[in-house]
Amino acid sequence: MADQVAIVTGASRGIGFAIAQRLVAAGARVAVTGRDADALAAAVKELGGPDTAIGLAGKGDDAEHRAAVVDAVRERFGPVTTLINNIGINPAYGPLAGLDLNAARKMTEVNLIGTLGWVQEALRGGLGETGNGSIVTVSSVSGVRPAPGIAFYGTTKAALIHLTEELAVELAPSTRVNAVAPAVVKTRFASALFEGREEQVAATYPLKRLGTPDDVAGTVAFLCSPDAAWITGQTIVIDGGLTLTGAVE
């Protein structure tokens, strides 16, 4: 992937950072984003420093931040060839009937509209200009099957799957657009879903363990690579077999 210039959002730690590591290991240059400037600085250092990675702190739903990232990437590394959409929030837990609508609006703004905003900015930054563009969006199994307790989060993730399909049609043939849908991955973001009961939760998975960031990163790196050159508009479920049982957590 030595010819790839990637933006990975939500990448100071967890799944996003693991994806950035895989891309750098394959020769790509990356820009990582997130809200924590100190965590991003540490991530950039671990990714090899300014020759291979830059970090820019900000909020994914901030249009000025998105534009600044794309401008910085183009100035440092050249046109964007790859976009990994990994931003997402879930500030509410419980049934839809009692959901705070302001929380629903915020999830929509960040998870869905923010993701589309990143796509629009990446296109402005050169994505697809050379005919080998790639977008991968991190959805969730909660966007594939009902997920009581995180239902609206799942609704936004389901919307991302449809957005992936729409963009795949619109941006072909110059840019491929795919998604991944992980089940519970052992990250800080998902800790409420397994903390203190990991063995119990893992027992519901046919493969008898929860996911790791590397489990997701490997699939994302494949989708960005020439090996996936004839794959677009697809969502790959990464769940240790969980959805085979009808469950989502």
C-alpha positions as CSV (number, residue, x, y, z in Angstrom):
1,M,0.0,0.0,0.0
2,A,3.0,2.3,-0.5
3,D,0.9,4.5,-2.9
4,Q,-1.9,5.0,-0.3
5,V,-2.5,8.1,1.7
6,A,-5.1,7.4,4.4
7,I,-7.3,9.3,6.9
8,V,-8.4,7.1,9.8
9,T,-10.9,8.8,12.1
10,G,-11.3,8.0,15.8
11,A,-7.8,6.5,15.7
12,S,-6.0,7.6,18.9
13,R,-6.7,4.1,20.4
14,G,-8.7,1.0,20.0
15,I,-10.0,-0.2,16.6
16,G,-9.0,3.0,14.7
17,F,-5.4,2.9,16.0
18,A,-5.1,-0.8,15.1
19,I,-6.3,0.0,11.6
20,A,-3.7,2.8,11.3
21,Q,-1.0,0.4,12.4
22,R,-1.9,-2.2,9.7
23,L,-2.0,0.5,7.0
24,V,1.4,1.9,8.0
25,A,2.9,-1.6,8.2
26,A,1.8,-2.1,4.6
27,G,3.5,1.1,3.5
28,A,0.7,3.6,3.6
29,R,1.0,7.1,5.1
30,V,-1.8,8.0,7.5
31,A,-3.5,10.9,9.3
32,V,-5.2,9.9,12.5
33,T,-7.9,12.0,14.2
34,G,-9.6,12.0,17.5
35,R,-10.6,14.3,20.4
36,D,-7.6,13.7,22.7
37,A,-4.5,15.6,21.5
38,D,-2.2,13.8,23.9
39,A,-3.4,10.4,22.9
40,L,-3.0,11.3,19.2
41,A,0.6,12.5,19.8
42,A,1.4,9.2,21.4
43,A,-0.3,7.3,18.5
44,V,1.7,9.2,15.9
45,K,4.9,8.4,17.7
46,E,4.1,4.7,17.8
47,L,3.1,4.8,14.1
48,G,6.6,6.0,13.2
49,G,6.5,9.8,13.5
50,P,6.0,12.6,11.0
51,D,7.4,10.7,8.0
52,T,4.5,8.2,8.1
53,A,1.8,9.7,10.3
54,I,0.3,12.9,11.5
55,G,-2.4,13.5,14.1
56,L,-5.0,16.2,14.2
57,A,-7.3,16.6,17.2
58,G,-10.9,17.7,16.8
59,K,-14.5,16.5,16.8
60,G,-15.8,14.4,13.9
61,D,-19.0,16.4,13.6
62,D,-17.0,19.7,13.2
63,A,-16.9,20.7,9.5
64,E,-13.9,23.0,10.1
65,H,-11.9,20.2,11.7
66,R,-12.7,17.8,8.8
67,A,-11.5,20.5,6.3
68,A,-8.4,21.2,8.2
69,V,-7.4,17.5,8.3
70,V,-7.9,17.1,4.6
71,D,-5.8,20.2,3.9
72,A,-3.0,19.1,6.2
73,V,-3.0,15.6,4.6
74,R,-2.8,17.0,1.1
75,E,0.0,19.4,2.0
76,R,2.1,16.7,3.8
77,F,1.4,13.5,1.9
78,G,-0.5,14.4,-1.2
79,P,-4.0,13.5,-2.4
80,V,-6.2,11.3,-0.2
81,T,-6.6,7.8,-1.5
82,T,-8.2,6.0,1.5
83,L,-10.7,7.0,4.1
84,I,-11.5,4.9,7.2
85,N,-14.7,6.1,8.9
86,N,-14.4,5.1,12.5
87,I,-16.2,7.9,14.4
88,G,-19.1,6.9,16.6
89,I,-20.8,7.8,19.9
90,N,-23.4,6.1,22.0
91,P,-24.4,8.4,24.9
92,A,-27.6,6.7,25.8
93,Y,-28.7,3.2,26.9
94,G,-32.3,1.9,27.3
95,P,-35.5,1.5,25.3
96,L,-36.4,3.7,22.4
97,A,-39.6,4.8,24.1
98,G,-37.7,6.7,26.7
99,L,-34.8,7.9,24.6
100,D,-33.7,11.5,25.0
101,L,-34.2,12.9,21.6
102,N,-31.3,15.3,22.0
103,A,-29.1,12.2,22.4
104,A,-30.6,10.7,19.3
105,R,-29.9,13.9,17.3
106,K,-26.3,13.9,18.6
107,M,-25.8,10.3,17.5
108,T,-27.2,11.1,14.1
109,E,-25.0,14.1,13.7
110,V,-21.8,12.3,14.7
111,N,-22.3,8.7,13.5
112,L,-24.2,9.4,10.3
113,I,-23.9,13.0,9.1
114,G,-20.3,13.3,10.4
115,T,-19.3,10.2,8.4
116,L,-20.9,11.6,5.2
117,G,-19.0,14.9,5.9
118,W,-15.7,13.0,6.0
119,V,-16.5,11.4,2.7
120,Q,-17.3,14.8,1.1
121,E,-14.1,16.3,2.4
122,A,-12.0,13.3,1.3
123,L,-13.4,13.7,-2.2
124,R,-12.4,17.4,-2.1
125,G,-8.9,16.2,-1.0
126,G,-8.4,14.0,-4.0
127,L,-10.1,10.7,-3.2
128,G,-10.7,8.8,-6.4
129,E,-8.6,11.1,-8.6
130,T,-6.2,8.3,-9.5
131,G,-8.9,5.6,-9.8
132,N,-7.9,3.5,-6.8
133,G,-9.8,5.2,-4.0
134,S,-11.2,3.2,-1.1
135,I,-13.5,4.0,1.8
136,V,-14.2,1.6,4.6
137,T,-16.8,2.5,7.3
138,V,-16.9,0.8,10.7
139,S,-20.6,-0.1,11.3
140,S,-21.7,-2.7,13.9
141,V,-23.6,-5.9,14.3
142,S,-26.2,-3.7,16.0
143,G,-26.8,-2.3,12.5
144,V,-27.5,-5.8,11.2
145,R,-29.7,-7.2,14.0
146,P,-31.8,-5.6,16.7
147,A,-29.8,-4.7,19.8
148,P,-32.0,-3.9,22.8
149,G,-30.5,-1.2,24.9
150,I,-28.4,0.4,22.2
151,A,-31.2,0.4,19.6
152,F,-30.8,4.0,18.3
153,Y,-27.0,3.5,18.1
154,G,-27.8,0.5,16.0
155,T,-30.2,2.5,13.9
156,T,-27.4,4.9,13.0
157,K,-25.1,2.0,12.2
158,A,-27.7,0.4,10.0
159,A,-28.0,3.7,8.1
160,L,-24.2,3.6,7.6
161,I,-24.6,0.3,5.9
162,H,-27.1,1.7,3.5
163,L,-24.9,4.8,3.0
164,T,-22.1,2.5,2.1
165,E,-24.2,0.9,-0.6
166,E,-25.4,4.2,-2.0
167,L,-21.8,5.6,-2.1
168,A,-20.5,2.5,-3.7
169,V,-22.9,3.1,-6.7
170,E,-22.2,6.8,-6.9
171,L,-18.5,6.7,-6.6
172,A,-17.7,3.8,-8.8
173,P,-15.5,3.1,-10.7
174,S,-12.9,5.4,-9.2
175,T,-13.6,4.6,-5.5
176,R,-14.6,1.4,-3.8
177,V,-16.8,1.7,-0.7
178,N,-17.3,-1.0,1.9
179,A,-18.1,-1.5,5.6
180,V,-17.4,-3.8,8.4
181,A,-19.8,-4.7,11.2
182,P,-18.0,-5.9,14.4
183,A,-19.6,-7.4,17.4
184,V,-18.2,-6.6,20.9
185,V,-14.5,-5.7,20.6
186,K,-12.4,-5.3,23.7
187,T,-11.9,-1.5,23.7
188,R,-12.6,1.3,26.1
189,F,-15.6,2.3,24.0
190,A,-17.3,-1.1,24.4
191,S,-16.2,-1.8,28.0
192,A,-19.7,-1.4,29.4
193,L,-20.8,-4.4,27.3
194,F,-18.4,-6.8,28.9
195,E,-16.5,-5.3,31.9
196,G,-16.7,-7.6,34.9
197,R,-18.4,-10.4,32.9
198,E,-16.2,-11.0,29.9
199,E,-16.2,-14.8,30.3
200,Q,-20.0,-14.8,30.5
201,V,-20.4,-12.6,27.4
202,A,-17.7,-14.6,25.4
203,A,-19.6,-17.8,26.2
204,T,-22.4,-16.6,23.9
205,Y,-20.0,-16.5,20.9
206,P,-19.4,-19.7,18.9
207,L,-15.7,-18.9,18.9
208,K,-15.8,-18.4,22.7
209,R,-14.0,-15.1,22.8
210,L,-14.6,-11.4,22.3
211,G,-13.0,-9.5,19.4
212,T,-9.8,-7.5,19.5
213,P,-8.9,-4.4,17.5
214,D,-6.6,-6.5,15.4
215,D,-9.5,-8.7,14.4
216,V,-11.2,-5.7,12.8
217,A,-8.0,-4.1,11.5
218,G,-7.0,-7.1,9.4
219,T,-10.3,-7.1,7.5
220,V,-10.2,-3.4,7.0
221,A,-6.7,-3.5,5.6
222,F,-7.8,-6.3,3.2
223,L,-10.7,-4.1,1.9
224,C,-8.2,-1.2,1.3
225,S,-5.7,-3.4,-0.5
226,P,-5.5,-4.5,-4.2
227,D,-6.6,-7.9,-3.1
228,A,-10.1,-6.5,-2.7
229,A,-10.1,-4.6,-6.1
230,W,-13.4,-6.2,-7.2
231,I,-15.3,-5.7,-3.9
232,T,-17.5,-2.7,-3.4
233,G,-20.8,-2.0,-1.6
234,Q,-20.3,-4.9,0.9
235,T,-20.5,-5.1,4.6
236,I,-18.4,-7.8,6.3
237,V,-19.6,-9.0,9.6
238,I,-16.8,-9.6,12.1
239,D,-18.5,-11.3,15.1
240,G,-16.9,-14.6,16.1
241,G,-20.1,-16.2,14.9
242,L,-22.4,-14.3,17.2
243,T,-25.1,-13.4,14.7
244,L,-25.4,-17.1,13.8
245,T,-27.1,-17.6,17.2
246,G,-29.5,-14.7,16.7
247,A,-27.8,-12.6,19.4
248,V,-25.9,-9.3,19.1
249,E,-24.1,-9.0,22.4
